[in-house]
Amino acid sequence: MKLEENSQRQTVVTMFRTVPLGAVALLLVLLVPGGSWGTPTGGPHLWLSTDPRQFDEGGAGYVGDADDPWLDESYVTQGTPFTLYLYHALKSGEPATDIQLLVVVHEGESGVVTVGTTEVTSFPGVALPPQYGGGNHGVYDDPPGTHDGRYAVVPLGFDLEPQASAAVRISWYGFSEVHFDAISSNGFWNPPSHDATGTRTPVPEPSTWLLWGVGLGGYGFWKRRKKRKTDAE
């Protein structure tokens, strides 16, 4: 009986020794849960802004809530040309290398977007590039049929070290809106709350909304008071 058990153990050891190490490694990877295939590794640390002094959410030009998803949680500008600022938000770690800009327009519109000295007139991109982890956030047509955004990828030709920033001059015409996101070749990208959009639609400043609300409230109070006075007479 012991001879049979020893023989079986020897067979198992021999089989294990003959399995290639690559196959063993692959088996271990498949057995370990929590893998995230295709997810950018750098993370959401490339922030965009139209204001050099504000990279945190809520800075100048920031629209926190809007019916138009292209403007929602975005730094918005009506100016053209304007300066787009990019910021590597990590305090330490690896640089964001080979930074590229995703320039998004509405399908069916035509015009020109100039990034630095590069003129862009063709926007063939539909599905999100694998380096971008921010989701379609109401702009990209991914999954197909959800939105009408079409994009071009424009290499900016520089890297960013942690806590460093850079500026790119942008101009555009012909489009109703132009949306901007950023990616790097080593997996950095901007979160949906730190993107930028150029628009032709007037976007009231928060102070304008406040004055508008105060005005409506005052008018309503005056109307009610006048009605009570008329009823009393």
Backbone torsions as a table, in degrees:
resi	resn	phi	psi	omega
1	MET	NA	-44.3	179.0
2	LYS	-65.1	-35.5	177.7
3	LEU	-63.1	-38.2	180.0
4	GLU	-68.1	-42.2	178.8
5	GLU	-64.0	-43.3	178.2
6	ASN	-61.7	-37.9	178.8
7	SER	-64.4	-42.3	179.7
8	GLN	-64.9	-42.5	178.7
9	ARG	-62.7	-40.9	179.1
10	GLN	-63.4	-37.0	179.0
11	THR	-64.5	-43.4	179.8
12	VAL	-63.5	-44.8	179.0
13	VAL	-61.6	-42.3	179.9
14	THR	-63.5	-41.9	179.0
15	MET	-63.0	-43.2	-179.7
16	PHE	-62.4	-39.8	-179.2
17	ARG	-67.4	-27.2	-177.5
18	THR	-87.0	-10.1	177.7
19	VAL	-75.8	128.9	179.2
20	PRO	-60.1	144.9	-178.7
21	LEU	-61.4	-34.4	178.9
22	GLY	-61.1	-39.5	179.3
23	ALA	-67.0	-39.3	177.4
24	VAL	-62.4	-44.1	179.3
25	ALA	-61.7	-42.2	179.3
26	LEU	-62.9	-41.4	179.0
27	LEU	-62.0	-42.2	178.9
28	LEU	-63.3	-40.4	178.9
29	VAL	-63.1	-42.5	-179.0
30	LEU	-67.2	-29.7	-178.0
31	LEU	-82.8	-19.9	-178.5
32	VAL	-84.3	119.9	-178.9
33	PRO	-76.6	167.3	171.6
34	GLY	91.0	7.1	177.3
35	GLY	-67.5	144.6	-179.4
36	SER	-125.6	86.2	-176.2
37	TRP	-71.1	135.2	174.5
38	GLY	79.8	3.3	179.1
39	THR	-83.6	130.3	178.6
40	PRO	-56.5	140.2	-172.9
41	THR	-90.8	-25.6	-177.0
42	GLY	-71.4	-39.7	176.9
43	GLY	99.8	175.6	-173.6
44	PRO	-82.4	65.5	-173.2
45	HIS	-121.5	8.6	172.5
46	LEU	-97.8	102.4	-175.5
47	TRP	-97.6	143.1	177.0
48	LEU	-112.8	151.1	178.1
49	SER	-159.1	156.4	171.9
50	THR	-102.3	4.5	-179.6
51	ASP	-126.9	117.7	-176.9
52	PRO	-64.7	-18.8	-177.0
53	ARG	-90.9	-13.0	-172.4
54	GLN	-127.9	110.7	172.5
55	PHE	-113.8	-11.1	176.2
56	ASP	-83.6	155.4	179.3
57	GLU	-57.9	134.7	178.4
58	GLY	98.4	8.6	179.9
59	GLY	-74.7	-179.2	-179.1
60	ALA	-58.8	132.4	-179.0
61	GLY	85.2	0.9	-176.5
62	TYR	-85.7	129.8	176.0
63	VAL	-106.8	110.4	-174.1
64	GLY	-82.1	-27.0	-177.0
65	ASP	-151.2	122.1	-178.6
66	ALA	-147.8	149.6	177.3
67	ASP	-66.6	-32.5	177.6
68	ASP	-80.4	114.1	-177.6
69	PRO	-62.9	-20.7	177.9
70	TRP	-69.9	-24.8	-179.2
71	LEU	-101.1	-16.5	-174.8
72	ASP	-66.9	129.0	-178.8
73	GLU	51.7	52.9	-176.9
74	SER	-142.3	151.0	169.5
75	TYR	-81.0	118.4	-169.5
76	VAL	-114.6	138.3	175.8
77	THR	-137.2	144.9	172.2
78	GLN	-100.3	-7.9	-176.6
79	GLY	-78.5	146.3	170.8
80	THR	-150.1	123.2	2.4
81	PRO	-75.2	165.0	175.0
82	PHE	-145.2	168.0	-179.7
83	THR	-105.3	126.8	176.5
84	LEU	-100.8	128.2	-178.2
85	TYR	-106.3	135.9	176.7
86	LEU	-117.2	140.1	-173.8
87	TYR	-139.3	130.9	175.6
88	HIS	-89.2	108.6	-166.9
89	ALA	-82.4	-12.1	179.3
90	LEU	-68.5	144.1	177.7
91	LYS	-78.9	-26.0	177.8
92	SER	-156.4	170.1	-179.8
93	GLY	120.2	-158.5	-175.0
94	GLU	-83.5	154.3	177.0
95	PRO	-73.9	158.8	170.2
96	ALA	-87.3	116.2	-171.9
97	THR	-103.5	147.8	175.6
98	ASP	52.0	60.7	-176.0
99	ILE	-71.4	138.3	-179.6
100	GLN	-130.3	149.3	-179.4
101	LEU	-106.2	132.0	171.7
102	LEU	-93.6	118.6	-178.5
103	VAL	-109.1	117.2	-170.6
104	VAL	-116.7	134.7	176.8
105	VAL	-132.4	168.4	177.9
106	HIS	-76.4	137.8	176.6
107	GLU	-60.8	138.3	178.8
108	GLY	93.4	-15.3	176.7
109	GLU	-91.3	158.6	179.1
110	SER	-135.3	155.3	-179.4
111	GLY	165.0	-161.2	-178.6
112	VAL	-136.3	134.6	171.2
113	VAL	-118.3	126.6	179.1
114	THR	-109.5	120.3	179.0
115	VAL	-110.4	107.0	-172.2
116	GLY	66.1	-113.2	176.0
117	THR	-110.2	6.6	-177.2
118	THR	-95.7	119.0	175.7
119	GLU	-90.4	131.6	-178.6
120	VAL	-118.2	123.5	178.7
121	THR	-125.0	-11.2	-178.8
122	SER	-117.3	132.7	-176.7
123	PHE	-130.8	78.6	-172.9
124	PRO	-84.8	-15.2	-172.6
125	GLY	-69.6	136.5	177.8
126	VAL	-122.0	-67.5	178.5
127	ALA	-68.7	145.2	179.7
128	LEU	-60.2	140.1	175.5
129	PRO	-67.6	149.9	-176.4
130	PRO	-63.7	-20.7	-179.4
131	GLN	-77.2	-12.7	-175.7
132	TYR	-99.3	126.0	-177.4
133	GLY	-112.8	15.1	-174.0
134	GLY	-90.3	1.1	-178.1
135	GLY	74.9	174.3	-175.0
136	ASN	-78.6	-16.8	-177.6
137	HIS	29.3	48.6	172.5
138	GLY	76.4	16.1	-175.6
139	VAL	-125.7	-56.0	-174.2
140	TYR	-78.7	147.5	179.5
141	ASP	-88.3	61.9	-177.4
142	ASP	-145.5	108.1	8.0
143	PRO	-70.8	158.5	-174.9
144	PRO	-56.5	141.2	177.7
145	GLY	89.6	1.5	-177.6
146	THR	-91.5	-39.4	-178.1
147	HIS	-144.4	173.3	-173.6
148	ASP	-111.5	16.1	-179.7
149	GLY	-71.8	136.0	174.4
150	ARG	-127.7	137.4	-169.7
151	TYR	-131.1	160.8	171.2
152	ALA	-123.6	149.7	177.5
153	VAL	-103.9	123.3	-177.5
154	VAL	-117.5	111.0	175.7
155	PRO	-64.9	134.3	-179.7
156	LEU	-94.4	-17.1	173.8
157	GLY	78.9	22.7	176.5
158	PHE	-148.6	164.3	174.0
159	ASP	-108.8	165.6	175.2
160	LEU	-131.5	125.5	173.0
161	GLU	-77.6	158.8	175.7
162	PRO	-52.5	135.3	179.8
163	GLN	73.0	4.6	178.8
164	ALA	-93.9	156.9	178.4
165	SER	-134.7	163.2	178.7
166	ALA	-147.4	159.5	-178.6
167	ALA	-124.3	141.0	179.1
168	VAL	-131.3	131.8	179.8
169	ARG	-84.5	131.1	-176.8
170	ILE	-124.0	137.5	168.2
171	SER	-138.7	155.6	-177.9
172	TRP	-161.4	154.4	173.6
173	TYR	-154.5	159.3	177.2
174	GLY	93.4	-25.6	-177.1
175	PHE	-99.3	151.5	175.8
176	SER	-76.3	-34.3	178.9
177	GLU	-148.3	146.8	174.2
178	VAL	-133.1	124.5	-175.8
179	HIS	-109.0	146.9	-176.0
180	PHE	-130.8	130.0	169.6
181	ASP	-129.5	166.7	-177.7
182	ALA	-132.1	146.9	175.0
183	ILE	-139.2	164.8	172.5
184	SER	-130.6	161.7	-177.6
185	SER	-68.1	-21.0	180.0
186	ASN	-103.7	24.2	166.6
187	GLY	92.3	16.0	172.2
188	PHE	-89.4	151.3	179.7
189	TRP	-158.5	169.1	179.8
190	ASN	-97.9	141.3	175.0
191	PRO	-71.4	160.0	-179.6
192	PRO	-58.8	-21.9	-180.0
193	SER	-84.6	0.4	-179.1
194	HIS	-134.4	51.2	174.5
195	ASP	-112.3	-174.2	-178.2
196	ALA	-141.7	151.2	-178.3
197	THR	-143.9	134.4	168.8
198	GLY	-99.2	137.3	-176.2
199	THR	-141.3	154.4	173.1
200	ARG	-92.6	-12.2	-176.5
201	THR	-83.7	129.4	177.7
202	PRO	-60.8	132.8	179.1
203	VAL	-118.0	108.3	-178.5
204	PRO	-60.9	140.9	173.7
205	GLU	-70.6	156.3	177.9
206	PRO	-52.9	-37.4	179.4
207	SER	-65.6	-34.2	178.0
208	THR	-65.1	-43.8	176.9
209	TRP	-60.7	-40.2	-179.2
210	LEU	-63.5	-46.7	178.9
211	LEU	-62.7	-39.7	178.9
212	TRP	-61.9	-43.7	179.7
213	GLY	-65.9	-41.9	178.3
214	VAL	-63.2	-41.1	179.2
215	GLY	-62.7	-44.8	178.9
216	LEU	-63.9	-42.0	179.6
217	GLY	-62.7	-43.1	179.2
218	GLY	-64.9	-38.8	179.6
219	TYR	-65.5	-42.1	179.5
220	GLY	-63.6	-41.5	178.3
221	PHE	-62.4	-42.2	-179.8
222	TRP	-64.1	-40.2	-179.6
223	LYS	-65.3	-44.1	-179.6
224	ARG	-64.0	-41.0	180.0
225	ARG	-65.0	-40.3	179.6
226	LYS	-65.1	-39.0	-179.4
227	LYS	-65.7	-43.2	179.1
228	ARG	-62.5	-39.2	179.4
229	LYS	-65.2	-40.9	179.2
230	THR	-65.4	-42.1	179.7
231	ASP	-63.9	-36.8	-178.7
232	ALA	-67.5	-32.5	179.5
233	GLU	-74.5	NA	NA
